[in-house]
Every structure is written in structure tokens, then in C-alpha cells.
């Protein structure tokens, strides 16, 4: 079983990212779980979202406390919130940051695999909005090969085309692919 914890703020799309991962894995025949954990439920408040992906039935319903992968959507958490708590020694951390992976390792003390991508910059450039959640999925897919990038693209098109229109949806898909290419 692969366990993923996503750190973000309310409104940054951590819950949506967790759901997209789960749905894409389910389409590939995997067993899945996806759920958020909120503190004070308000925009901007720190929150976590979780995804579990397995070949076998998932029998636990607790929060992910020992993740294989951690995504940090909000870079201000680095040094302020323990985003590495419980992460497995051979785990992977992907951070929305312009900083180098070595700099993030230095700030967090995490000795595992660290990757960075300027997901906010990519999102703003592509869509005009600071919604780094979906570009972070592009980086995750590149690093882990957990699911095909086409699966996320399909889900984004299905969820957003009617809501935000074809042009902005296509820009969002392009942001996924750009993060896929630019992750360090």
C-alpha cells in the first residue's frame, strides 16, 4: 500500500489533489481511500489530505501517520510545520518551492528523497491563479510513476471543462505537464 499525505491550506486544493490521485488509481483497478483532515474549517487554515492506494482491500480508516510520500503545497510550511513527521526514511517529499531540494533538506532535516517544483509559478503562468495543487500532481507522477499522467489529465477535463471552460481547463492540463517536466 502507498500512503500519501498532502499539506496545504484551505482553498489550495489539497483535498481535490488527493481525490484526483485516488480516482486515477481506481480507474487502474486499485483499491483507494481519500479524505481530508481540517483544523478550523476556513480558507487559509492549515489542513492535510490523505490518499491510500493498494492492490488489496484497505482495512484501516485512520489518518496517514507514516506516509511513503508527502506533498507540500504551501511552501511557507517548511520550517514552520513539521511536514516530515512520520515520513518513512526512504520516503519521498515533493515541495512547491523555487528552492533546491538540498535547501529543503537542510531546512527540514529530512534525509530521504526530496524534490521541488515551482508549482505556484507554473499555475499562475498557465491559469492566472495560484492553484498549485494540480501541477503538484504532475510532479508526483513524474517522480513516482504511480499513475499515468493521462489519467489525471482526463479527470481534470471531466471535472473542470464545464465549470471553468475549455480554455482554462486546457491551461490547467498544460500546467500539469509543465510541472511534470520541470520537477527537480
JOHUSUL-V321249 format. One record per residue. RES is the residue in one letter. NEAR is the number of other ideal C-beta (glycine too) atoms within 8 Angstrom. Layout:
BEGIN
{{RES & NEAR} {RES & NEAR}}
END
This chain:
BEGIN
{{X & 7} {X & 9} {X & 12} {X & 17} {X & 13} {X & 15} {X & 15} {X & 16} {X & 12} {X & 11} {X & 6} {X & 11} {X & 12} {X & 17} {X & 9} {X & 9} {X & 17} {X & 16} {X & 9} {X & 13} {X & 17} {X & 14} {X & 11} {X & 13} {X & 13} {X & 10} {X & 7} {X & 9} {X & 4} {X & 9} {X & 11} {X & 13} {X & 10} {X & 12} {X & 7} {X & 10} {X & 8} {X & 8} {X & 6} {X & 5} {X & 6} {X & 6} {X & 6} {X & 6} {X & 11} {X & 10} {X & 14} {X & 12} {X & 15} {X & 16} {X & 14} {X & 16} {X & 13} {X & 11} {X & 4} {X & 6} {X & 5} {X & 10} {X & 3} {X & 5} {X & 3} {X & 5} {X & 6} {X & 10} {X & 6} {X & 7} {X & 13} {X & 9} {X & 14} {X & 15} {X & 15} {X & 15} {X & 16} {X & 11} {X & 10} {X & 5} {X & 11} {X & 12} {X & 5} {X & 5} {X & 6} {X & 4} {X & 11} {X & 10} {X & 5} {X & 6} {X & 14} {X & 8} {X & 6} {X & 5} {X & 12} {X & 12} {X & 18} {X & 16} {X & 14} {X & 14} {X & 11} {X & 5} {X & 9} {X & 7} {X & 10} {X & 7} {X & 8} {X & 16} {X & 11} {X & 7} {X & 8} {X & 12} {X & 7} {X & 10} {X & 5} {X & 11} {X & 8} {X & 14} {X & 13} {X & 15} {X & 17} {X & 10} {X & 14} {X & 10} {X & 8} {X & 15} {X & 15} {X & 10} {X & 6} {X & 12} {X & 10} {X & 4} {X & 6} {X & 6} {X & 9} {X & 14} {X & 14} {X & 17} {X & 17} {X & 17} {X & 14} {X & 18} {X & 16} {X & 14} {X & 14} {X & 12} {X & 11} {X & 8} {X & 5} {X & 9} {X & 10} {X & 8} {X & 12} {X & 6} {X & 11} {X & 17} {X & 11} {X & 8} {X & 11} {X & 14} {X & 10} {X & 7} {X & 7} {X & 11} {X & 10} {X & 3} {X & 6} {X & 7} {X & 7} {X & 6} {X & 6} {X & 10} {X & 13} {X & 8} {X & 10} {X & 14} {X & 11} {X & 9} {X & 16} {X & 16} {X & 11} {X & 12} {X & 17} {X & 12} {X & 7} {X & 10} {X & 13} {X & 7}}
END
